[in-house]
Amino acid sequence: MDVNQVLEGTLSPDASIRTSAEQQLTQAAEADFSGYLTTLATELANEQAPINIRIAAALALKNSFSAREYARLRQVQQRWLEQVDPDIKNSVKTLALQTLSSNEARAGQAAAQFIASIAAIELPHNQWPELMPALVQNVGEGSDHQKQASLTTIGFICEADDAELRESLATHSNAILTAVVQGARKEEPNPEVRNAAISALGDSLEFVRSNFENEGERNYIMQVICEATQADDSRIQQGAWGCLNRIMGLYYDKMKFYMEKALFGLTIQGMKSDEEDVAKLAVEFWSTTCEEEISIEDDNSQQAQIEGATEQRDMFNFARIATPEVVPVLLELLTKQDEDATDDEYNVSRAAYQCLSLWSQTVGSPIVHVLLGFVEKNLRSEDWHYRDAAVSALGAIMEGPDEKMLDPIVKQALPVLIGMMQDPVLQVKDSVAFALGRISESMSDAIDPAAHLEPLITSLFSGLASHPRMATSCCWALMNLADRFAGEPPCAQNPLTPFFQNSISHLLQVTERTDADNQLRTAAYEVLNSFVTNAANDSMQMVAELSNVIIERLEKTIPLQQQVVSIEDRMTLEEIQTSLISAIIAIIQRLEAEVKPQGDRIMQALLQILNTVAAKSSVPDTVFAAVGALANSLERDFHPYMEAFSPFLYNGLNNQDEPSLCSMSIGLVSDITRALGEDVQPFCDGFMNSLLNDLRSTALGNQFKPAILQCFGDIAQAIGGHFETYLGVVAQVLIQAGGVNLGSELSYEMMDYVVSLREGIMDAWDGAIVAMKESGRTALIKQYVEPIFNLLYNVSRDSNRSEALLRSSMGVLGDISEAFPNGEFRVLYQAEWVSQFAKEVRSNREFSKRTQDTARWAREQIKRQTGGIQGLMA
């Protein structure tokens, strides 16, 4: 293999050349991993090699120790730890470190990524002890290129997500800080080095907690960062503000002194910077401060509700104290709008809006007095920037202040805002629509249906029809109105009833506009769905009539599949079909059983789409959701459609290449099973075979397993005694799954997975127990009761659990008791932990009534089991 030619091939714009080169590298690594590493590391360090070859070598080396999946990552890391000779490891690492001193800066930067990937493996195992000292020495004594590359390496190491690495980095905090603070000082003459140091400092802040606890060290770190906010290079300023943002999030309790001495003034200066990126980060510093103070208030409030709890986090009210000085600056920044900015462009005006919204939630009513003068002064300003800023500011404070204070302000402002929906400037109209959305979401009680609702809805529909850019804001406001004025279902009328027919007509017109883009059309259908979902009973006939329109539109899209000639055409067609099917789902859910007359037509259209839709389309996901909604509404009347639909459902269950469709199919099996009851039995062999295959699949992630287990429970409850056919296999699966625990893996993802897996196991056992009990076959369950109790014991002792898991556990305890009322398992129920477990769940006041009632019933069953003859006859 000509290594240079292959490495060059990995950078080729030609996909076939690139793929071939990558395959050759993979084969070389599999054939002789040690030789592969040595060859690439030699090319990386080769000063005579072209820079593109050196970069490609570094990338290939890094990729040798990278993987998206955690299990695969651990596998490739173990290969380095266990299969590579120590001498070769040392040689490869030495060559990589040597590259940091290269005169070609790009080679050093490339080597930094590779070094970080090796550090992620070795540092948690207390290996490579010379790495950090070497990097510190490079920063202190090396050339500018070497300093920059070494600091970049530290940054890459510190930004890794691996929990074990992050824990081990705390032991290297002195070395890390020595290097990065030295490079970040104002005395450092090279801006590239200083920028790299500030960046690395930001990445390392989480691991230097012990240093931050030391007042002297903390003062010096803060001095270096504050001085960096005044650097001539805006990149260094941005890095410094990024550091301050992270420090406020990590070390709020240490910030009082620095806020008083420096940061109040520095932030105002930073927000007024001509460099927009600097100004945004200075604004974000206050957003971080507000988020932290909201979090502290929530934590303290929760602590206050816990009996005997005394822990309260320090709250310095930085935002409240700074309100008179900072809020006026934020209001002025609101006027810096860019009329050419796209909807997803984040500029200083939008940063200021976000900060104002958080500020309002943090300080509450005191913000109103500071802001109101600005709003009153500028709401009718001749300069559209100030009109827009005034409207935005009013919308930003709808959450936080006392509603009694806001109520008269909103009532006074509403007629003005409704009138401003005719503003000549599009951006102002869009901001008005968004502000109306905020009002309808947070202050709907201030909207008088008699006085405001008609002009409000009319103005929003006018805005929706006027320009696609306003679609998102107008639709969000309309959906909020539909949700807020729906009333308590089922109600004969609600405030929306008089506007229902015209609203639906407007929305249907918008979706048919020739100039409507996908965004506008999708938004309009979402509003239509919201109006349907919240329709009062008086509007049900109109909902039924709407179903004809929507189904007809969907039917007309089916032949268009044959006319698609471009990717854009396909995307548009799929978007239209998805929107129409989503509307059908809303109609089905609102009409419930009354949708039956349309059932044949709906299913025929859905089946035709499944027959014609292109591969890898997202439309089948929505079709399956519609089928689930129809099954839930029709229940056993859905049975006639199963013969035609079941092949598509089996295909979905078996389609492991499209996880989202497979997941939707698993949920749909549960929906159909619950709807059809025993009538689903003829299809259960196919369901069970597919579900068991999915459970064993390595292609599907663990997140599928809980839903599959829950599905077993649903099938069992539906077909009762017929579940005996599958009981043995399912029971072994459940016992095996019950043995899964956290072990040494303490990530939140793993904790959530174990909880959801146990929820699925309990639901499956519950379904199986009930099925066998009701069919008089409880003897088949006997051999599994002890393993079930073992799992219940583990749940009772584990602090990592959910309310749903505890409720299911109580259900299983009670159902086993009812299945064996003659005390066959009295000994198990007499264990002290059993009654204690039920008592603990029943007495938890934070749990829902449903959970408490289930636990109460379980306790009664436990008493029946443990109370001897008297208990059994009670």
C-alpha positions in Angstrom: 0.0 0.0 0.0 1.4 3.4 -1.0 0.5 5.2 2.2 0.8 8.7 0.8 -1.5 7.9 -2.2 -4.1 6.3 0.1 -4.0 9.2 2.5 -4.4 11.7 -0.3 -7.3 9.6 -1.5 -9.1 10.1 1.8 -9.3 13.8 1.0 -10.5 13.4 -2.6 -13.7 15.2 -3.6 -14.6 12.1 -5.6 -16.7 9.9 -3.3 -15.6 6.6 -4.9 -11.9 7.4 -4.5 -12.5 8.6 -1.0 -14.4 5.4 -0.1 -11.8 3.2 -1.6 -9.0 4.9 0.3 -10.9 4.6 3.6 -11.5 0.9 3.0 -7.8 0.4 2.4 -6.9 2.1 5.6 -9.5 0.0 7.5 -8.0 -3.2 6.0 -4.5 -2.1 6.9 -5.6 -1.4 10.5 -7.2 -4.8 10.8 -4.2 -6.7 9.3 -1.5 -5.0 11.4 -2.8 -2.4 13.8 0.6 -1.7 15.4 2.3 -1.3 12.0 -0.6 0.9 10.8 -0.2 3.2 13.8 3.5 3.5 13.4 3.3 4.2 9.6 0.7 7.0 10.1 2.5 8.5 13.1 5.7 8.6 11.1 4.0 10.4 8.2 2.4 12.8 10.7 5.8 13.8 12.1 7.5 13.9 8.7 8.5 17.5 8.1 9.2 16.8 4.4 5.7 15.4 3.8 3.1 17.6 2.2 0.8 19.2 4.8 -2.3 17.6 3.3 -0.8 14.1 3.8 0.2 15.0 7.4 -3.3 16.2 8.2 -4.8 13.1 6.6 -2.5 10.9 8.7 -3.6 12.7 11.9 -7.3 12.4 11.0 -6.9 8.6 10.2 -5.1 8.1 13.5 -7.8 10.0 15.5 -10.5 8.0 13.7 -8.8 4.8 14.8 -9.9 5.7 18.4 -13.3 7.2 17.6 -16.8 5.7 17.3 -20.3 7.0 17.6 -21.6 4.2 19.6 -20.4 3.9 23.2 -19.9 0.1 23.0 -17.8 0.4 19.8 -15.8 3.2 21.3 -14.9 1.1 24.3 -13.9 -1.7 21.9 -11.5 0.4 19.8 -10.0 1.9 23.0 -9.4 -1.6 24.5 -7.5 -2.5 21.3 -5.0 0.2 22.1 -4.7 -0.7 25.7 -4.4 -4.5 25.3 -3.1 -5.3 21.7 -0.4 -2.7 21.1 3.1 -3.3 22.3 4.2 -0.7 25.0 7.3 0.3 22.9 5.1 1.0 19.9 2.7 3.0 22.0 5.6 5.1 23.3 7.0 5.6 19.8 3.6 6.7 18.4 3.0 9.1 21.3 6.5 10.5 21.0 6.1 11.2 17.3 2.7 12.9 18.0 4.2 15.1 20.7 7.1 15.9 18.4 4.7 17.1 15.8 3.5 19.8 18.2 6.7 21.7 17.6 6.4 21.6 13.8 7.0 24.9 12.0 3.9 24.0 10.0 1.1 25.1 12.4 -1.6 23.0 10.7 0.4 19.8 11.4 0.6 20.7 15.1 -3.2 21.4 15.2 -3.9 18.1 13.5 -1.6 16.3 16.0 -3.5 17.9 18.9 -6.7 16.0 18.0 -4.9 12.7 17.8 -3.1 13.3 21.1 -6.4 14.1 22.7 -7.9 10.8 21.5 -5.0 8.8 23.1 -5.3 10.9 26.3 -8.9 10.0 26.6 -7.9 6.3 26.7 -4.8 6.5 28.9 -5.4 9.3 31.5 -8.4 7.5 33.2 -6.1 4.5 33.6 -3.3 6.7 35.2 -1.1 6.2 32.1 0.9 8.7 30.1 2.0 10.6 33.3 4.5 12.7 31.3 1.8 14.1 28.9 0.6 17.1 31.0 4.1 18.1 32.2 5.3 18.0 28.6 2.4 20.2 27.4 3.1 22.7 30.3 6.8 22.8 29.4 5.9 23.4 25.7 3.7 26.4 26.7 6.4 27.8 29.0 9.5 27.3 26.8 8.4 26.3 23.3 8.2 28.3 20.1 4.9 30.1 19.4 3.7 27.3 17.1 4.5 24.8 19.8 2.7 26.8 22.5 -0.4 27.2 20.3 -0.5 23.5 19.4 0.0 22.4 23.0 -2.7 24.7 24.3 -5.0 23.5 21.6 -4.2 19.9 22.7 -5.2 20.8 26.3 -8.5 22.3 25.0 -9.3 19.2 23.0 -8.6 16.9 26.0 -10.8 19.1 28.3 -13.8 19.3 25.9 -14.2 15.5 25.8 -17.5 14.0 27.0 -16.2 10.8 28.5 -17.1 10.7 32.2 -14.0 8.8 33.3 -11.7 11.2 31.5 -13.5 14.2 33.0 -13.0 12.7 36.5 -9.3 12.0 35.9 -8.7 15.6 34.6 -9.4 17.0 38.0 -6.2 15.4 39.2 -4.3 17.3 36.5 -5.9 20.7 37.3 -2.7 22.3 38.5 -0.8 21.4 35.3 -3.8 22.4 33.1 -4.1 25.8 34.9 -0.4 26.5 34.8 -0.3 26.1 31.1 -3.5 27.9 30.1 -3.2 30.8 32.5 0.4 31.4 31.5 -0.7 31.6 27.8 -3.8 33.7 28.5 -2.0 36.5 30.3 -1.9 40.0 28.8 1.9 39.8 28.8 1.7 37.1 26.1 2.7 39.0 22.9 1.4 36.4 20.4 -2.4 36.8 19.9 -2.6 33.2 18.4 -1.1 31.7 21.5 -3.3 33.9 23.8 -6.4 33.0 21.9 -5.6 29.3 22.1 -5.0 29.6 25.8 -8.3 31.4 26.5 -10.1 28.8 24.5 -8.4 26.0 26.5 -9.1 27.8 29.7 -12.9 27.8 28.9 -12.8 24.1 28.2 -10.9 23.4 31.5 -13.0 25.4 33.9 -15.1 22.4 35.0 -12.0 20.5 36.1 -10.3 23.2 38.2 -12.8 23.4 41.0 -10.2 22.8 43.7 -8.2 25.7 42.3 -11.3 27.9 42.2 -12.0 27.2 45.8 -8.6 28.8 46.6 -9.2 32.6 46.9 -5.7 33.5 45.7 -5.8 31.3 42.7 -9.3 32.3 41.9 -8.4 36.0 42.0 -5.6 35.5 39.6 -7.7 33.4 37.2 -10.4 36.1 37.2 -7.9 38.9 36.7 -6.4 37.2 33.7 -9.9 36.6 32.2 -11.1 40.1 32.9 -8.0 41.6 31.3 -8.6 39.4 28.3 -12.0 41.1 27.8 -10.1 44.3 27.1 -7.7 42.7 24.5 -7.3 44.3 21.1 -8.1 41.0 19.3 -11.8 40.4 19.3 -11.3 36.6 19.3 -9.6 36.9 22.6 -12.4 39.1 23.9 -15.0 36.5 22.8 -13.0 33.7 24.4 -12.8 35.7 27.7 -16.6 36.3 27.7 -17.1 32.7 27.0 -15.0 31.9 30.1 -17.0 34.3 32.2 -20.3 32.7 31.0 -19.1 29.3 32.0 -17.7 30.5 35.4 -21.1 32.1 36.2 -22.8 28.8 35.5 -20.2 26.7 37.4 -19.2 29.0 40.3 -22.1 31.4 40.9 -21.5 31.2 44.7 -18.0 32.7 44.2 -19.0 35.6 42.0 -20.3 38.2 44.5 -16.9 39.9 45.0 -16.1 40.0 41.3 -19.6 41.3 40.3 -19.2 44.2 42.7 -15.6 45.1 41.8 -15.5 44.6 38.0 -18.1 42.6 36.2 -21.1 45.0 36.4 -19.1 47.7 34.6 -17.3 45.3 32.2 -20.5 43.7 31.0 -22.1 47.1 30.2 -19.0 48.0 28.3 -19.0 44.7 26.6 -22.6 44.9 25.6 -21.9 48.3 23.9 -19.0 46.9 21.9 -19.0 47.6 18.2 -17.9 44.0 17.7 -21.3 42.2 17.5 -19.9 38.8 18.6 -18.4 40.4 21.7 -21.6 42.2 22.5 -23.7 39.0 22.1 -21.4 37.2 24.5 -21.6 40.0 27.1 -25.4 39.9 26.8 -25.3 36.1 27.2 -23.3 36.5 30.4 -26.5 38.1 31.9 -28.6 35.4 30.4 -26.5 32.8 32.1 -26.8 34.8 35.4 -30.5 34.9 35.1 -30.7 31.1 34.3 -28.6 30.4 37.3 -30.7 32.6 39.6 -34.0 31.0 38.3 -32.4 27.6 39.0 -31.4 28.6 42.5 -34.9 29.9 43.3 -36.4 26.7 42.1 -34.0 24.6 44.1 -34.6 26.6 47.2 -38.4 26.5 46.7 -38.2 22.7 46.4 -36.1 22.4 49.5 -38.5 24.5 51.5 -41.3 22.0 50.7 -39.2 19.1 52.0 -39.9 18.5 55.7 -36.8 19.1 57.8 -34.7 20.3 54.8 -32.4 23.2 55.7 -30.1 23.4 52.7 -30.6 26.7 50.8 -28.3 27.9 48.0 -26.9 31.4 48.3 -28.9 33.8 46.1 -27.2 37.2 45.5 -29.9 38.7 43.3 -27.4 40.0 40.7 -30.1 40.6 38.1 -32.4 42.5 40.5 -29.5 44.8 41.7 -28.4 45.4 38.1 -31.9 46.0 36.6 -31.7 49.9 36.5 -28.3 49.8 34.7 -28.4 46.7 32.5 -32.1 46.6 31.3 -31.8 50.0 29.5 -28.8 48.7 27.6 -30.7 45.6 26.6 -33.6 47.8 25.4 -31.2 49.8 23.3 -29.7 46.7 21.8 -33.2 45.6 20.8 -33.2 48.5 18.3 -30.1 47.0 16.5 -32.2 44.7 14.3 -31.0 43.6 10.9 -33.9 43.7 8.6 -32.1 41.3 6.2 -31.5 38.6 8.9 -32.9 35.2 8.3 -35.3 33.6 10.9 -32.5 31.4 12.3 -29.8 34.1 12.4 -28.7 34.9 16.0 -27.7 38.6 16.3 -27.3 41.0 19.2 -30.9 42.1 19.0 -32.2 38.6 19.4 -29.6 37.9 22.2 -31.0 41.0 24.0 -34.6 39.8 23.6 -33.7 36.4 25.0 -31.9 38.0 27.9 -34.9 40.4 28.6 -37.2 37.4 28.7 -35.0 35.6 31.2 -34.6 38.8 33.2 -38.3 39.1 33.5 -38.6 35.6 34.8 -35.8 36.2 37.3 -36.8 39.5 38.8 -40.5 39.6 38.2 -42.4 42.8 38.6 -39.5 45.3 39.1 -38.6 45.0 35.4 -42.0 46.5 34.5 -41.3 50.0 35.8 -37.9 50.2 34.0 -39.3 48.9 30.7 -42.7 50.6 30.6 -41.3 54.1 29.8 -39.4 52.7 26.8 -42.5 50.9 25.5 -44.8 53.9 25.9 -42.2 56.3 24.3 -41.5 54.1 21.3 -44.6 52.1 20.5 -45.6 54.8 17.9 -42.1 55.9 17.0 -41.5 57.0 13.4 -38.4 54.8 13.3 -39.5 51.2 12.8 -36.5 49.9 14.7 -37.8 51.6 17.9 -41.4 50.5 17.2 -40.3 46.9 16.8 -38.1 47.1 19.9 -41.0 48.4 22.0 -43.3 45.6 20.8 -40.6 43.0 21.4 -39.9 44.3 24.9 -43.6 44.2 25.8 -43.8 40.6 24.6 -40.6 39.6 26.5 -42.0 40.4 29.9 -45.2 38.3 29.7 -43.7 35.7 32.0 -42.4 36.6 35.5 -44.1 39.8 36.7 -47.3 39.6 38.8 -50.3 39.0 36.5 -52.3 41.6 38.4 -49.7 44.2 37.5 -49.6 43.1 33.8 -53.3 42.7 33.3 -54.2 46.5 32.9 -51.1 47.0 30.8 -52.0 44.2 28.4 -55.6 45.3 28.2 -54.5 48.8 27.3 -51.9 47.6 24.8 -54.1 45.0 23.0 -56.0 47.4 20.8 -52.8 49.2 19.9 -51.0 45.9 19.0 -53.9 44.6 17.0 -53.8 47.9 15.0 -50.1 47.5 14.5 -50.7 44.2 12.6 -51.2 46.7 9.7 -47.8 48.3 10.2 -46.1 49.0 6.8 -42.9 47.2 8.0 -43.0 43.5 7.8 -40.6 42.9 10.7 -42.7 45.0 13.0 -45.8 43.1 12.0 -44.0 39.8 12.7 -42.8 41.0 16.1 -46.4 42.1 16.9 -47.7 38.7 16.0 -45.1 37.0 18.2 -45.9 39.4 21.1 -49.6 38.5 20.7 -48.6 34.9 20.8 -46.8 35.6 24.1 -49.8 37.3 25.5 -52.2 34.5 24.4 -49.9 32.0 26.0 -49.1 33.7 29.3 -51.8 36.4 29.8 -54.9 34.9 28.2 -57.1 36.0 31.1 -56.4 39.6 30.0 -58.0 38.9 26.6 -61.7 39.7 26.8 -63.5 37.3 24.3 -66.2 39.8 23.7 -64.0 42.8 23.1 -60.7 41.4 21.8 -61.2 37.9 20.3 -62.8 38.8 16.9 -60.3 41.6 16.0 -57.4 39.5 17.3 -58.2 36.4 15.3 -59.0 38.6 12.2 -55.7 40.4 12.5 -53.7 37.2 12.8 -55.4 35.6 9.8 -54.7 38.8 7.9 -51.1 38.6 8.9 -50.9 34.9 8.0 -52.2 35.7 4.5 -50.0 38.7 4.0 -46.5 37.2 4.0 -44.9 33.7 4.5 -42.3 35.2 6.9 -45.1 35.9 9.4 -46.5 32.4 9.2 -44.7 31.0 12.3 -45.6 33.9 14.6 -49.2 34.2 13.5 -49.8 30.4 13.6 -48.2 30.2 17.1 -50.5 32.9 18.3 -53.6 31.3 16.8 -52.7 27.9 18.3 -52.3 29.5 21.7 -55.7 31.1 21.3 -57.3 27.8 20.3 -55.7 26.1 23.4 -56.6 28.9 25.9 -60.2 29.3 24.8 -61.2 25.7 24.3 -62.9 25.4 27.6 -63.2 22.1 29.6 -64.1 19.3 27.2 -66.7 18.1 26.4 -68.3 21.5 26.2 -71.2 22.4 24.0 -69.7 25.8 23.1 -66.6 27.8 23.7 -65.5 31.3 22.8 -64.0 30.0 19.5 -67.3 28.5 18.3 -68.5 31.7 16.5 -65.1 31.9 14.6 -64.7 28.2 13.9 -66.1 28.0 10.4 -64.4 31.2 9.1 -61.1 30.2 10.7 -61.2 26.8 9.0 -62.1 28.4 5.7 -59.2 30.9 6.0 -56.7 28.1 6.8 -57.9 26.0 3.9 -57.4 29.0 1.6 -53.9 29.6 2.9 -52.9 26.0 2.3 -54.1 26.2 -1.3 -52.3 29.5 -2.1 -50.1 29.1 -5.2 -47.3 31.1 -3.6 -47.4 29.2 -0.3 -44.1 27.6 0.5 -43.7 24.5 2.6 -43.2 26.4 5.8 -46.4 28.5 5.4 -48.5 25.5 4.4 -47.2 23.3 7.2 -47.8 26.1 9.8 -51.4 26.6 8.5 -52.2 22.9 8.8 -50.8 22.9 12.4 -53.2 25.7 13.3 -56.1 23.8 11.6 -55.2 20.8 13.7 -55.3 22.9 16.8 -58.7 24.4 16.0 -60.0 20.9 15.3 -58.6 19.4 18.5 -60.1 22.2 20.6 -63.5 22.3 18.8 -66.6 22.5 20.9 -69.4 20.0 20.4 -71.4 22.6 18.5 -68.6 22.5 15.8 -68.5 18.7 15.4 -70.6 18.8 12.2 -68.1 21.2 10.7 -65.3 18.9 11.8 -67.1 16.0 10.0 -67.5 18.1 6.9 -63.9 19.1 7.0 -62.9 15.4 7.0 -64.3 15.1 3.5 -62.2 18.1 2.3 -59.0 16.7 3.8 -59.5 13.1 2.7 -60.2 14.4 -0.9 -57.0 16.5 -0.8 -55.1 13.4 0.4 -56.6 11.2 -2.4 -55.5 13.7 -5.0 -51.9 13.5 -3.9 -51.6 9.8 -4.5 -51.3 9.9 -8.4 -48.7 12.7 -8.0 -46.2 10.2 -6.7 -45.7 9.1 -10.4 -45.0 12.6 -11.5 -42.2 13.4 -9.1 -39.1 14.3 -11.1 -36.8 16.0 -8.6 -35.8 15.8 -4.9 -37.6 19.2 -4.4 -40.8 17.8 -5.9 -40.6 14.7 -3.6 -39.9 16.8 -0.5 -42.9 19.0 -1.3 -45.2 16.1 -1.9 -44.1 14.3 1.3 -44.6 17.5 3.3 -48.2 18.0 1.9 -49.1 14.3 2.5 -47.7 14.5 6.1 -49.6 17.7 6.8 -52.9 16.2 5.4 -52.5 12.9 7.3 -51.7 14.9 10.5 -55.0 16.8 10.0 -56.8 13.5 9.6 -55.3 12.3 12.9 -56.7 15.4 14.6 -60.1 14.9 13.0 -60.1 11.2 14.0 -59.2 12.0 17.6 -61.9 14.7 17.9 -64.7 12.7 16.3 -63.7 9.4 18.0 -66.2 6.7 17.3 -68.2 9.0 15.0 -65.4 8.8 12.4 -66.6 5.3 11.5 -68.5 6.4 8.4 -65.2 7.7 7.0 -63.2 4.7 8.1 -63.2 2.9 4.7 -62.2 6.0 2.8 -59.4 6.9 5.2 -57.9 3.4 5.3 -58.1 3.1 1.5 -56.2 6.3 1.1 -53.6 5.4 3.7 -53.1 1.9 2.1 -52.6 3.5 -1.3 -50.0 5.8 0.0 -48.1 2.9 1.7 -48.2 1.1 -1.7 -46.8 4.0 -3.7 -44.5 6.0 -1.3 -40.8 6.1 -2.1 -38.3 4.2 -0.1 -36.7 6.0 2.9 -39.7 8.3 3.1 -40.9 9.8 6.4 -44.6 9.6 5.3 -45.2 6.0 6.5 -44.4 7.1 10.1 -47.3 9.6 9.9 -49.5 7.0 8.2 -48.9 4.5 11.0 -49.8 7.3 13.5 -53.1 7.8 11.7 -53.8 4.0 11.7 -53.2 4.0 15.4 -55.6 6.9 16.0 -58.2 5.1 13.8 -57.8 1.9 15.7 -58.1 3.6 19.0 -61.4 5.3 17.9 -63.0 2.3 16.2 -61.7 -0.3 18.6 -63.1 -3.7 17.4 -64.6 -2.1 14.3 -61.1 -1.7 13.1 -60.8 -5.5 12.5 -62.0 -5.5 8.8 -58.9 -3.5 7.9 -56.3 -5.8 9.4 -56.0 -8.2 6.5 -54.9 -5.5 4.1 -52.9 -3.5 6.6 -51.0 -6.2 8.5 -48.4 -6.9 5.8 -47.3 -3.2 6.1 -47.2 -3.5 9.8 -45.0 -6.6 9.7 -42.7 -4.9 7.2 -42.4 -1.9 9.6 -41.6 -4.2 12.5 -38.9 -6.0 10.5 -37.5 -2.8 9.0 -34.5 -2.4 11.2 -32.8 -0.1 8.7 -35.4 2.6 9.5 -35.5 2.8 13.3 -38.1 5.5 13.4 -40.6 3.4 11.4 -39.7 0.3 13.4 -40.3 2.2 16.6 -43.6 3.5 15.3 -44.6 0.0 14.4 -44.0 -1.4 17.9 -46.2 1.3 19.3 -48.8 0.6 16.7 -48.9 -3.1 17.7 -49.8 -2.0 21.2 -52.5 0.4 19.9 -54.1 -2.2 17.6 -53.9 -5.0 20.2 -55.7 -2.8 22.8 -58.3 -1.8 20.3 -59.1 -5.3 18.9 -58.8 -7.4 22.1 -59.1 -11.1 21.4 -59.8 -10.4 17.7 -56.1 -9.7 17.3 -55.1 -13.3 18.0 -54.7 -14.4 14.3 -52.0 -11.8 13.8 -50.1 -12.4 17.0 -47.7 -15.1 15.7 -46.4 -12.5 13.2 -46.2 -9.8 15.8 -44.4 -11.9 18.4 -41.8 -13.3 15.9 -41.0 -9.8 14.7 -40.9 -8.3 18.2 -38.6 -11.0 19.4 -36.3 -10.5 16.4 -36.2 -6.8 17.2 -35.4 -7.5 20.8 -32.4 -9.6 19.7 -31.2 -7.2 17.1 -27.8 -5.5 17.3 -28.9 -2.9 14.7 -31.6 -1.4 17.0 -30.6 0.6 20.0 -31.5 -0.3 23.6 -34.2 2.3 23.6 -36.5 0.0 21.7 -36.5 -2.8 24.3 -38.8 -1.2 26.9 -41.5 -0.6 24.3 -41.2 -4.2 23.0 -41.6 -5.6 26.5 -44.6 -3.3 27.2 -46.0 -4.6 23.9 -45.8 -8.2 25.2 -48.0 -7.1 28.2 -50.5 -5.5 25.9 -50.7 -8.6 23.7 -51.1 -10.8 26.8 -54.0 -8.7 28.2 -55.7 -8.7 24.8 -55.6 -12.5 24.0 -55.8 -13.8 27.6 -55.2 -17.5 27.9 -54.0 -17.8 24.3 -50.8 -16.0 25.5 -49.8 -19.4 26.9 -48.1 -20.1 23.5 -45.6 -17.3 24.1 -45.3 -17.4 27.9 -42.2 -19.5 28.2 -40.1 -17.5 25.7 -41.4 -14.1 27.0 -40.7 -15.1 30.7 -37.1 -16.0 29.9 -36.7 -12.7 28.1 -38.1 -10.8 31.1 -36.0 -12.7 33.7 -32.9 -12.0 31.6 -33.8 -8.3 31.2 -34.5 -8.0 34.9 -30.9 -8.8 35.5 -29.7 -5.6 33.8 -28.4 -3.0 36.2 -26.2 0.1 36.2 -23.0 -1.6 37.2 -20.2 0.9 36.9 -22.0 2.9 34.1 -23.4 5.9 35.9 -24.4 8.0 32.9 -27.9 9.6 32.9 -28.6 7.8 29.7 -28.0 4.4 31.3 -29.9 5.3 34.4 -32.9 6.4 32.3 -32.6 3.2 30.2 -32.6 0.9 33.3 -35.7 2.6 34.7 -37.6 2.5 31.4 -36.5 -1.2 30.9 -37.9 -2.1 34.3 -41.1 -0.3 33.5 -41.5 -2.4 30.4 -40.7 -5.6 32.3 -43.3 -4.9 35.0 -45.9 -4.0 32.3 -45.2 -7.3 30.6 -45.4 -9.4 33.8 -48.6 -7.6 34.7 -50.2 -8.4 31.4 -49.0 -12.1 31.5 -50.2 -12.6 35.1 -53.7 -11.0 34.4 -54.0 -13.1 31.2 -53.2 -16.4 33.0 -55.4 -15.5 36.0 -58.5 -14.6 33.9 -58.1 -17.8 31.8 -57.7 -20.1 34.9 -54.1 -20.9 34.0 -52.3 -19.4 37.0 -50.3 -22.6 37.5 -48.2 -21.6 34.5 -47.0 -18.5 36.3 -45.9 -20.2 39.5 -42.3 -20.9 38.4 -41.8 -17.2 37.7 -43.1 -15.6 40.9 -39.8 -15.8 42.7 -37.7 -14.1 40.0 -40.5 -11.4 39.8 -40.1 -10.8 43.6 -36.3 -10.6 43.1 -36.8 -7.8 40.6 -39.4 -6.1 42.9 -36.9 -6.2 45.7 -34.2 -4.5 43.5 -36.7 -1.8 42.5 -37.6 -1.2 46.2 -33.9 -0.7 47.1 -32.9 1.4 44.1 -33.1 5.1 44.4 -33.1 5.4 40.6 -36.8 4.8 39.7 -39.8 6.6 38.3 -43.4 7.0 39.5 -44.6 4.9 36.5 -42.2 2.0 37.6 -43.4 2.1 41.2 -47.0 2.1 40.1 -46.4 -0.9 37.8 -44.6 -2.6 40.6 -47.5 -2.2 42.9 -49.8 -3.5 40.2 -47.7 -6.7 39.9 -47.6 -7.2 43.7 -51.4 -7.0 43.8 -52.0 -9.1 40.7 -49.8 -12.0 42.0 -51.8 -11.9 45.2 -55.1 -12.1 43.3 -53.8 -14.8 41.1 -52.8 -16.9 44.1 -55.4 -16.1 46.8 -54.8 -19.2 48.8 -51.5 -18.0 50.2 -49.1 -20.1 48.0 -46.6 -17.3 48.1 -47.3 -16.0 51.6 -43.6 -16.4 52.6 -42.6 -14.0 49.9 -45.2 -11.5 51.0 -44.2 -11.7 54.6 -40.7 -10.2 53.9 -40.5 -6.9 55.7 -39.4 -5.0 52.6 -42.7 -5.9 50.8 -45.1 -4.0 53.1 -42.5 -1.3 53.6 -42.3 -0.8 49.8 -46.0 -0.5 49.4 -46.3 1.9 52.3 -43.5 4.1 50.9 -45.3 4.4 47.5 -48.7 5.0 49.1 -47.5 7.7 51.4 -45.6 9.8 48.8 -47.7 13.0 48.4 -45.9 13.9 45.2 -47.4 10.9 43.4 -50.7 11.0 41.5 -53.9 9.7 43.0 -53.8 6.8 40.5 -50.4 5.7 41.9 -51.5 6.1 45.5 -54.7 4.1 44.9 -52.7 1.3 43.2 -50.3 1.2 46.2 -53.2 1.2 48.6 -54.8 -1.7 46.8 -51.4 -3.5 46.8 -51.1 -3.0 50.6 -54.6 -4.6 51.0 -53.5 -7.6 49.0 -50.3 -7.9 51.0 -52.3 -7.9 54.2 -54.6 -10.6 52.8 -51.5 -12.7 52.0 -49.8 -12.2 55.4 -52.9 -12.2 57.7 -53.3 -15.9 58.0 -56.8 -17.4 57.8 -58.5 -14.3 59.2 -56.8 -12.2 56.6 -57.9 -14.5 53.8 -61.5 -14.5 54.9 -61.7 -10.8 55.5 
